[in-house]
């Protein structure tokens, strides 16, 4: 399985662990757990690992806080 994951990561460098899991199922008919794929990708030291999401401060009205905008543009 490691060789197949490595092959898919080289072929599709922008794919994350979830897409790699889908490709394993489609191309190789393998039913694998997404957690196992993620763990193996980390072991293989692939650059395709989970990324943290960035959340911006937004009011209940859907607008940015003024202090956040001022802090960004004062610098």
Secondary structure, DSSP 8 states (H G I E B T S, - for coil): -HHHHHHHHHH-TT--HHHHHHHHHHHH-----HHHHHHHHHHTT-S----------B-TTS-B-HHHHHHHHH-
